[in-house]
């Protein structure tokens, strides 16, 4: 049932879907949560990778970016932390790196390594597939203030206390550390025309 829902949400069956469902089941069980979708904003998930398993986590738990209950941290790790916002309990669930190497043991007749992972991850004992670690969420990661301040370089607003104060300036993170984007250079003709308009406006 859970895997079917995850596959419907994601669009196809893959090892990441099985892994994500197992991670969600383990994390919620460790927190005593039997019906994660019924928790609403009482369940928060931090996911550390943008791969297929992330869709399975969202499908099983009902957490989402829009509801601010799914938090994506681009660590590149197949891991997720589940937080019961009511009790404050949290557990981090990490996929074991050596689980892939043991897939053939649990699916010896699989047609290929990918299919072996799909089959093996469904039946592999949890202790061989996942590592669970109780954790404490550091202050400021869940209870961010509902404020908005402008960046003093680009002027864009920054929400929820995510600005950075550096050398006396309040900055957004892209202005402070570099952005993933850069302005597209204008073609020479467009740039020259713009310069001409500015010169004309200045009476030159």
CORKAPE-V178624 format. One record per helix or strand. SS is the DSSP state (helix for helix, strand for strand). FROM is the first residue (numbers start at 1). TO is the last residue. If there is no record, write none. Layout:
[[SS | FROM | TO] [SS | FROM | TO]]
This chain:
[[helix | 2 | 10] [helix | 15 | 30] [helix | 36 | 42] [strand | 43 | 47] [helix | 52 | 61] [strand | 70 | 72] [strand | 79 | 84] [strand | 90 | 95] [helix | 97 | 106] [helix | 113 | 123] [helix | 126 | 129] [strand | 130 | 135] [strand | 148 | 150] [strand | 157 | 159] [strand | 164 | 166] [strand | 169 | 171] [helix | 173 | 177] [helix | 188 | 201]]
